């Protein structure tokens, strides 16, 4: 079994490649939930839903979020009557958000709600939220604090980032299911997802880093030089006081990383790193990357 730590779009792309090598039932995914938010009576969990839709064969792989060929009738009409939402939801996507909200309001944990939805969407992979505690990533810009979704979707990431802050009512603790998934895996893969907003929230959950130190961990850098493969990772790393490159990413994960993978085009030299083509521009490159990582696992384990 392989366990992935996932958020954003980079790791789901890699998992799609692995689906041609191993069965979905041999994959477990621990997912970032610090970008979740409540609105219009529903509960949005974008990273969880991307993973669920991937394994349910519903994902829009042109955007790498949402459901393929979904409509936006409800969102469009809400805007027409003067109630625009912070995120435009597809109608089927909204149904998932409503169902999750109803379960959470009824006292069901996010872990159990995810299990229920995954089962009904016929996902064979095990999909786990990083914790059952509500955690929110906020962005500070010019003295204003906002939810990450407002920064990334509402402002399209087009404003300066002064600080990245995690808000929660208590220290988030990884569930026993998450810790078991890490401990029992043949390997743990941290894909090329944003280190600040996609992966670090998982690492900040109590118990995760200690579990990773006892595992064989492969990390794929999300940077080529000082440019992220996608998304606002560069601005967010700098707001954290870190350089936007593979070396800073390696330093962030150094204490538990066994194999660090850099792109073949990356000019930043990291001692001991494995060089592969990580720019997953098509299915062939994605599959080749997955095959190379699987070979490392087979050889090292």
KEKE-3310 file (N, C-alpha, C; in steps of 0.2 Angstrom, whole numbers, plus 5000, padded with zeros to 4 digits):
npx = (5004:5002:5004:4998:5002:4991:4986:4979:4983:4994:4998:4986:4987:4999:4994:4985:4993:4999:4988:4987:4997:4995:4982:4967:4963:4974:4979:4980:4975:4980:4972:4974:4964:4963:4959:4946:4929:4914:4899:4883:4875:4882:4896:4912:4925:4938:4950:4948:4937:4942:4951:4942:4933:4943:4945:4933:4931:4926:4932:4935:4948:4954:4954:4957:4949:4933:4918:4917:4910:4900:4886:4882:4870:4864:4873:4874:4862:4860:4869:4863:4851:4857:4865:4880:4892:4907:4914:4912:4901:4899:4884:4882:4893:4890:4879:4887:4893:4883:4878:4888:4889:4877:4879:4890:4884:4875:4883:4892:4908:4921:4929:4921:4911:4917:4921:4908:4903:4914:4911:4898:4901:4908:4922:4937:4949:4956:4951:4956:4953:4964:4963:4950:4947:4942:4952:4959:4966:4973:4976:4986:4985:4990:4986:4974:4965:4960:4951:4959:4953:4946:4957:4963:4953:4943:4951:4960:4973:4980:4985:4996:5005:5007:5008:5005:4993:4987:4972:4963:4953:4958:4973:4977:4974:4980:4970:4967:4966:4973:4986:4988:4988:4999:5009:5007:5010:5019:5026:5027:5021:5025:5018:5020:5014:5008:5019:5016:5002:4996:5003:5010:4999:4995:5006:5007:4997:4995:5006:5009:5022:5030:5026:5030:5044:5047:5045:5047:5050:5045:5048:5042:5048:5039:5044:5053:5068:5066:5052:5036:5028:5014:5001:5001:5013:5026:5024:5019:5028:5038:5032:5032:5045:5054:5064:5058:5060:5067:5077:5073:5061:5065:5072:5062:5056:5066:5068:5062:5063:5067:5070:5072:5065:5069:5065:5071:5075:5078:5088:5093:5104:5103:5111:5111:5099:5086:5084:5071:5058:5047:5037:5021:5014:5007:4998:5008:5020:5017:5014:5026:5034:5027:5030:5044:5045:5039:5048:5059:5053:5052:5065:5072:5064)
npy = (4994:5011:5027:5043:5060:5074:5088:5102:5102:5095:5083:5075:5073:5065:5054:5049:5044:5033:5025:5017:5008:5002:4995:5005:5001:4999:5011:5025:5040:5055:5070:5087:5099:5112:5122:5122:5128:5136:5140:5147:5137:5126:5114:5117:5107:5108:5101:5088:5084:5085:5073:5063:5064:5061:5047:5042:5043:5055:5067:5083:5084:5093:5105:5100:5101:5100:5093:5084:5091:5097:5108:5125:5131:5134:5142:5153:5158:5162:5173:5181:5185:5193:5188:5184:5170:5166:5156:5148:5135:5119:5111:5097:5096:5104:5097:5087:5095:5100:5088:5084:5095:5093:5081:5084:5094:5086:5080:5070:5065:5073:5063:5052:5057:5058:5045:5040:5047:5044:5030:5030:5036:5027:5025:5016:5018:5023:5037:5050:5064:5075:5078:5079:5091:5108:5117:5132:5140:5156:5172:5186:5202:5218:5223:5217:5202:5187:5173:5159:5154:5166:5174:5166:5162:5173:5184:5180:5177:5188:5198:5206:5195:5196:5188:5171:5162:5150:5146:5139:5131:5123:5113:5104:5087:5072:5059:5043:5034:5041:5041:5027:5024:5030:5023:5010:5009:5004:5014:5032:5045:5062:5073:5084:5096:5112:5118:5126:5129:5117:5105:5107:5110:5097:5091:5099:5093:5085:5071:5067:5070:5063:5050:5050:5050:5037:5031:5026:5039:5048:5063:5074:5088:5104:5114:5122:5128:5145:5145:5140:5124:5126:5137:5148:5145:5151:5165:5162:5154:5164:5173:5166:5167:5160:5154:5153:5139:5122:5119:5125:5119:5106:5108:5111:5098:5090:5082:5070:5065:5053:5051:5063:5071:5080:5091:5087:5099:5108:5121:5122:5115:5100:5091:5073:5072:5065:5065:5068:5069:5079:5087:5086:5086:5078:5062:5053:5057:5059:5045:5040:5046:5041:5027:5028:5032:5021:5011:5016:5014:5000:4996:5001:4997)
npz = (5000:4996:5003:5001:5004:5001:4992:4984:4966:4961:4967:4965:4951:4950:4957:4948:4938:4945:4946:4935:4938:4950:4960:4964:4977:4984:4987:4999:5004:5012:5016:5014:5024:5027:5019:5018:5019:5025:5017:5010:5017:5015:5015:5009:5004:4996:4992:4997:4989:4976:4976:4979:4968:4958:4961:4959:4946:4941:4940:4933:4923:4915:4922:4934:4946:4953:4945:4930:4916:4923:4928:4932:4936:4949:4956:4946:4946:4959:4959:4950:4957:4966:4976:4976:4977:4986:4980:4964:4962:4954:4950:4954:4961:4972:4978:4984:4993:5001:5006:5014:5023:5030:5037:5045:5053:5060:5069:5064:5061:5051:5045:5045:5037:5025:5022:5020:5009:5000:4999:4993:4981:4975:4977:4977:4983:4999:5007:5017:5028:5035:5048:5061:5066:5064:5054:5047:5034:5033:5024:5026:5020:5016:5029:5030:5034:5027:5021:5014:5002:4998:4995:4984:4975:4975:4975:4965:4968:4966:4974:4986:4998:5015:5026:5031:5040:5051:5057:5071:5083:5092:5095:5080:5079:5072:5065:5071:5061:5051:5056:5056:5043:5038:5045:5041:5028:5013:5007:5009:5000:4996:4986:4972:4978:4985:4997:5008:5010:5006:5010:5023:5032:5035:5040:5052:5060:5075:5078:5065:5060:5068:5065:5051:5052:5055:5043:5026:5015:5001:4993:4981:4973:4971:4964:4950:4948:4954:4952:4954:4949:4947:4953:4968:4976:4976:4981:4993:5000:5001:5010:5021:5025:5018:5004:4987:4981:4977:4986:4998:5000:5002:5014:5022:5024:5028:5039:5039:5026:5014:5001:4989:4976:4961:4947:4931:4925:4934:4940:4953:4964:4973:4985:4983:4978:4968:4950:4940:4927:4931:4927:4924:4910:4902:4899:4897:4902:4915:4919:4917:4927:4938:4936:4938:4951:4958:4955:4962:4975:4975:4974:4985:4996)
capx = (5000:5006:5000:5000:4999:4989:4982:4979:4982:5000:4998:4981:4990:5003:4990:4982:4998:4999:4982:4989:5002:4993:4974:4965:4962:4981:4981:4977:4977:4978:4971:4973:4957:4964:4956:4938:4925:4906:4895:4877:4873:4886:4903:4917:4932:4940:4955:4945:4933:4947:4953:4936:4931:4948:4945:4926:4931:4921:4935:4937:4955:4956:4955:4959:4945:4926:4916:4917:4903:4895:4883:4882:4864:4862:4878:4873:4855:4862:4872:4857:4847:4861:4869:4885:4895:4914:4917:4907:4901:4895:4878:4883:4898:4886:4876:4891:4895:4877:4877:4894:4887:4871:4882:4894:4879:4872:4888:4896:4915:4923:4932:4916:4907:4921:4920:4901:4903:4918:4908:4893:4904:4911:4929:4940:4955:4955:4952:4956:4955:4970:4960:4943:4947:4942:4958:4958:4972:4971:4981:4986:4987:4989:4982:4967:4965:4955:4951:4963:4949:4945:4963:4965:4948:4940:4956:4964:4980:4983:4987:5002:5004:5011:5008:5000:4991:4983:4967:4960:4951:4963:4979:4974:4977:4979:4966:4971:4966:4978:4993:4989:4989:5006:5013:5006:5011:5025:5030:5023:5023:5022:5018:5022:5009:5011:5022:5013:4995:4993:5006:5011:4993:4995:5012:5006:4993:4999:5007:5010:5029:5033:5025:5034:5051:5048:5043:5051:5046:5048:5045:5043:5048:5034:5048:5058:5071:5062:5045:5032:5025:5008:4999:5004:5018:5032:5023:5017:5035:5042:5028:5034:5052:5058:5065:5053:5064:5067:5081:5069:5056:5069:5074:5055:5054:5072:5069:5058:5063:5072:5071:5070:5065:5069:5064:5078:5077:5079:5095:5095:5107:5102:5115:5108:5092:5085:5082:5066:5054:5041:5032:5016:5010:5002:4998:5014:5025:5014:5015:5034:5036:5024:5034:5051:5044:5037:5054:5063:5050:5053:5072:5074:5061)
capy = (5000:5018:5032:5050:5067:5077:5095:5106:5098:5092:5076:5071:5071:5060:5048:5047:5040:5027:5021:5012:5004:4998:4996:5010:4999:4999:5018:5029:5047:5059:5076:5094:5101:5119:5126:5121:5134:5135:5146:5145:5132:5120:5114:5116:5104:5107:5095:5081:5083:5083:5066:5059:5064:5057:5040:5040:5044:5060:5073:5087:5084:5099:5110:5097:5102:5100:5087:5085:5092:5099:5114:5130:5134:5137:5148:5158:5161:5166:5179:5185:5188:5198:5184:5180:5166:5167:5151:5146:5128:5115:5109:5091:5097:5107:5092:5084:5100:5100:5082:5084:5099:5090:5076:5088:5097:5081:5078:5065:5068:5074:5057:5047:5060:5057:5038:5039:5050:5040:5024:5031:5038:5020:5025:5010:5021:5025:5044:5052:5070:5075:5078:5080:5098:5113:5121:5137:5144:5163:5176:5193:5207:5225:5224:5213:5195:5184:5165:5157:5154:5173:5176:5162:5162:5179:5189:5177:5177:5194:5204:5204:5191:5198:5182:5165:5161:5145:5147:5133:5132:5118:5110:5099:5080:5067:5054:5036:5031:5044:5038:5020:5024:5031:5018:5003:5010:5002:5020:5038:5050:5069:5075:5091:5101:5118:5116:5131:5128:5110:5100:5109:5109:5090:5090:5102:5089:5081:5064:5066:5070:5057:5044:5050:5048:5030:5028:5028:5045:5051:5070:5077:5096:5107:5120:5122:5135:5149:5145:5134:5121:5129:5140:5153:5143:5156:5170:5160:5153:5170:5176:5162:5168:5154:5155:5148:5134:5115:5118:5127:5113:5100:5110:5110:5091:5086:5078:5064:5063:5048:5052:5070:5071:5086:5090:5087:5106:5113:5123:5122:5108:5098:5085:5067:5072:5061:5069:5065:5074:5080:5092:5081:5089:5074:5056:5049:5060:5057:5038:5038:5048:5036:5021:5029:5032:5015:5008:5017:5010:4992:4995:5003:4993)
capz = (5000:4996:5006:4998:5007:4996:4992:4977:4960:4959:4969:4962:4945:4951:4959:4942:4935:4949:4945:4930:4940:4956:4961:4969:4984:4987:4989:5004:5003:5018:5012:5017:5024:5029:5014:5019:5021:5025:5014:5008:5020:5013:5017:5004:5005:4989:4991:4998:4984:4970:4977:4979:4961:4954:4961:4957:4938:4939:4940:4927:4923:4912:4927:4940:4951:4951:4941:4923:4912:4928:4927:4937:4936:4955:4957:4941:4948:4965:4957:4946:4962:4971:4981:4973:4982:4986:4975:4960:4963:4950:4954:4957:4967:4977:4981:4989:4999:5005:5010:5019:5028:5034:5041:5050:5058:5064:5073:5061:5060:5044:5043:5044:5032:5019:5021:5018:5002:4996:4997:4988:4975:4973:4977:4980:4987:5006:5007:5024:5030:5039:5055:5062:5069:5059:5053:5042:5032:5031:5021:5028:5014:5018:5035:5030:5035:5023:5020:5008:4996:4996:4992:4978:4971:4975:4972:4960:4970:4963:4979:4990:5004:5020:5031:5030:5046:5052:5063:5073:5090:5096:5091:5077:5080:5066:5068:5072:5054:5047:5058:5054:5036:5037:5048:5038:5021:5010:5007:5009:4995:4997:4979:4971:4980:4988:5004:5013:5011:5005:5014:5030:5037:5037:5045:5058:5064:5080:5077:5058:5058:5071:5061:5045:5054:5055:5037:5020:5013:4995:4992:4974:4973:4967:4961:4945:4950:4959:4949:4956:4943:4947:4959:4972:4980:4977:4985:5000:5003:5003:5015:5027:5026:5014:4997:4983:4977:4979:4992:5004:5001:5005:5021:5026:5025:5028:5045:5038:5019:5012:4994:4987:4968:4958:4940:4927:4922:4940:4941:4960:4965:4980:4986:4984:4975:4962:4945:4935:4923:4936:4924:4921:4905:4898:4902:4896:4907:4922:4920:4917:4933:4943:4936:4941:4959:4960:4954:4968:4981:4974:4975:4992:5001)
cpx = (5004:5001:5003:4998:4998:4985:4983:4979:4988:5000:4992:4984:4994:4999:4987:4987:4999:4993:4983:4994:4999:4985:4973:4965:4969:4984:4977:4979:4975:4978:4971:4966:4957:4961:4948:4935:4917:4903:4888:4874:4877:4893:4908:4923:4935:4946:4953:4941:4937:4949:4947:4934:4936:4946:4937:4926:4926:4925:4936:4944:4958:4958:4958:4956:4938:4924:4915:4910:4898:4892:4883:4876:4863:4867:4876:4867:4856:4865:4867:4853:4851:4864:4875:4889:4903:4917:4911:4907:4897:4889:4878:4888:4894:4882:4880:4893:4889:4876:4882:4892:4881:4874:4886:4889:4875:4877:4892:4903:4916:4926:4926:4911:4911:4921:4913:4901:4908:4915:4902:4895:4908:4919:4932:4946:4952:4956:4951:4957:4960:4969:4953:4942:4946:4948:4957:4964:4970:4977:4980:4989:4985:4985:4976:4969:4959:4956:4955:4959:4947:4951:4964:4960:4945:4945:4961:4971:4984:4985:4993:5001:5009:5013:5003:4999:4986:4978:4964:4958:4955:4968:4976:4978:4975:4975:4970:4971:4972:4985:4994:4991:4996:5011:5013:5008:5018:5030:5025:5026:5020:5023:5020:5016:5012:5013:5018:5006:4992:4996:5007:5005:4993:5000:5011:5001:4997:5000:5010:5018:5032:5032:5029:5041:5052:5046:5048:5047:5049:5044:5047:5042:5043:5038:5052:5062:5067:5054:5042:5029:5018:5006:5003:5010:5024:5030:5021:5024:5038:5038:5030:5042:5056:5059:5060:5057:5064:5071:5077:5064:5059:5070:5067:5054:5060:5072:5066:5059:5069:5075:5068:5070:5064:5068:5071:5080:5079:5086:5098:5098:5106:5106:5110:5101:5092:5082:5077:5062:5048:5036:5026:5011:5006:5003:5004:5019:5023:5015:5022:5036:5033:5028:5041:5050:5043:5044:5059:5060:5052:5060:5074:5070:5062)
cpy = (5006:5023:5039:5055:5071:5084:5098:5101:5094:5084:5072:5069:5065:5053:5045:5042:5033:5023:5016:5007:4999:4999:5002:5008:4999:5006:5021:5036:5051:5066:5082:5096:5108:5124:5126:5127:5132:5141:5143:5139:5125:5120:5112:5113:5103:5101:5088:5079:5081:5076:5062:5058:5060:5050:5037:5041:5050:5067:5077:5088:5089:5105:5107:5099:5102:5093:5088:5086:5095:5106:5119:5134:5138:5143:5154:5162:5165:5173:5184:5189:5192:5194:5180:5176:5167:5162:5149:5138:5125:5113:5102:5091:5100:5102:5088:5088:5100:5094:5082:5089:5096:5085:5079:5091:5092:5077:5072:5069:5068:5067:5052:5050:5058:5050:5037:5041:5046:5033:5025:5033:5032:5021:5019:5012:5023:5033:5047:5060:5070:5075:5079:5087:5102:5117:5126:5140:5151:5167:5183:5197:5214:5227:5220:5206:5192:5176:5164:5157:5161:5176:5173:5163:5169:5184:5186:5177:5183:5200:5201:5200:5193:5192:5177:5163:5155:5146:5141:5134:5128:5115:5104:5092:5076:5062:5048:5033:5034:5041:5031:5020:5025:5026:5011:5003:5007:5008:5026:5043:5057:5072:5082:5096:5107:5117:5120:5129:5121:5105:5101:5109:5102:5089:5093:5098:5085:5074:5063:5065:5065:5051:5044:5048:5041:5026:5029:5033:5047:5058:5072:5085:5099:5113:5118:5128:5138:5149:5139:5131:5124:5132:5145:5151:5148:5161:5168:5157:5159:5173:5172:5163:5163:5156:5150:5144:5127:5115:5120:5122:5107:5101:5109:5103:5087:5081:5071:5061:5058:5049:5059:5070:5078:5085:5091:5094:5110:5114:5123:5115:5106:5091:5078:5066:5068:5065:5066:5071:5074:5085:5088:5085:5085:5067:5052:5051:5058:5050:5037:5040:5043:5030:5022:5029:5025:5010:5009:5014:5003:4991:4996:4999:4986)
cpz = (5000:4999:5004:5003:5002:4997:4985:4971:4958:4961:4966:4955:4945:4953:4953:4938:4939:4948:4939:4932:4946:4956:4965:4976:4987:4988:4994:5003:5009:5015:5017:5018:5027:5025:5014:5021:5021:5021:5011:5010:5019:5015:5011:5007:4999:4988:4992:4992:4977:4971:4976:4971:4956:4954:4959:4949:4936:4938:4933:4927:4918:4917:4934:4947:4948:4947:4934:4920:4917:4926:4933:4938:4943:4957:4952:4943:4954:4963:4954:4951:4967:4976:4978:4978:4981:4981:4971:4960:4957:4954:4957:4962:4973:4981:4986:4995:5003:5009:5016:5025:5033:5039:5047:5055:5062:5069:5071:5060:5053:5041:5041:5038:5025:5017:5018:5010:4998:4994:4992:4981:4972:4972:4980:4984:4994:5006:5014:5025:5035:5047:5055:5065:5063:5059:5047:5040:5030:5028:5024:5022:5016:5024:5036:5030:5031:5023:5014:5002:4993:4992:4985:4973:4970:4972:4967:4961:4968:4968:4983:4996:5009:5025:5029:5038:5046:5058:5065:5081:5095:5092:5087:5078:5074:5069:5068:5065:5050:5049:5056:5047:5034:5040:5044:5031:5019:5009:5007:5004:4996:4990:4979:4972:4984:4995:5009:5015:5010:5009:5021:5034:5039:5042:5051:5063:5069:5078:5070:5057:5062:5068:5054:5046:5054:5049:5031:5016:5006:4994:4985:4975:4969:4963:4955:4945:4955:4957:4951:4949:4942:4953:4962:4977:4982:4982:4993:5004:5005:5009:5022:5028:5023:5007:4993:4979:4980:4986:4999:5005:5004:5013:5025:5028:5027:5034:5044:5031:5018:5005:4992:4979:4966:4951:4937:4925:4928:4941:4948:4961:4972:4981:4987:4981:4969:4956:4940:4932:4927:4933:4920:4916:4901:4902:4902:4901:4914:4923:4921:4924:4939:4943:4939:4949:4961:4960:4960:4975:4981:4976:4982:4997:5000)
residu = (UNK:UNK:UNK:UNK:UNK:UNK:UNK:UNK:UNK:UNK:UNK:UNK:UNK:UNK:UNK:UNK:UNK:UNK:UNK:UNK:UNK:UNK:UNK:UNK:UNK:UNK:UNK:UNK:UNK:UNK:UNK:UNK:UNK:UNK:UNK:UNK:UNK:UNK:UNK:UNK:UNK:UNK:UNK:UNK:UNK:UNK:UNK:UNK:UNK:UNK:UNK:UNK:UNK:UNK:UNK:UNK:UNK:UNK:UNK:UNK:UNK:UNK:UNK:UNK:UNK:UNK:UNK:UNK:UNK:UNK:UNK:UNK:UNK:UNK:UNK:UNK:UNK:UNK:UNK:UNK:UNK:UNK:UNK:UNK:UNK:UNK:UNK:UNK:UNK:UNK:UNK:UNK:UNK:UNK:UNK:UNK:UNK:UNK:UNK:UNK:UNK:UNK:UNK:UNK:UNK:UNK:UNK:UNK:UNK:UNK:UNK:UNK:UNK:UNK:UNK:UNK:UNK:UNK:UNK:UNK:UNK:UNK:UNK:UNK:UNK:UNK:UNK:UNK:UNK:UNK:UNK:UNK:UNK:UNK:UNK:UNK:UNK:UNK:UNK:UNK:UNK:UNK:UNK:UNK:UNK:UNK:UNK:UNK:UNK:UNK:UNK:UNK:UNK:UNK:UNK:UNK:UNK:UNK:UNK:UNK:UNK:UNK:UNK:UNK:UNK:UNK:UNK:UNK:UNK:UNK:UNK:UNK:UNK:UNK:UNK:UNK:UNK:UNK:UNK:UNK:UNK:UNK:UNK:UNK:UNK:UNK:UNK:UNK:UNK:UNK:UNK:UNK:UNK:UNK:UNK:UNK:UNK:UNK:UNK:UNK:UNK:UNK:UNK:UNK:UNK:UNK:UNK:UNK:UNK:UNK:UNK:UNK:UNK:UNK:UNK:UNK:UNK:UNK:UNK:UNK:UNK:UNK:UNK:UNK:UNK:UNK:UNK:UNK:UNK:UNK:UNK:UNK:UNK:UNK:UNK:UNK:UNK:UNK:UNK:UNK:UNK:UNK:UNK:UNK:UNK:UNK:UNK:UNK:UNK:UNK:UNK:UNK:UNK:UNK:UNK:UNK:UNK:UNK:UNK:UNK:UNK:UNK:UNK:UNK:UNK:UNK:UNK:UNK:UNK:UNK:UNK:UNK:UNK:UNK:UNK:UNK:UNK:UNK:UNK:UNK:UNK:UNK:UNK:UNK:UNK:UNK:UNK:UNK:UNK:UNK:UNK:UNK:UNK:UNK:UNK:UNK:UNK:UNK:UNK:UNK:UNK)
# end
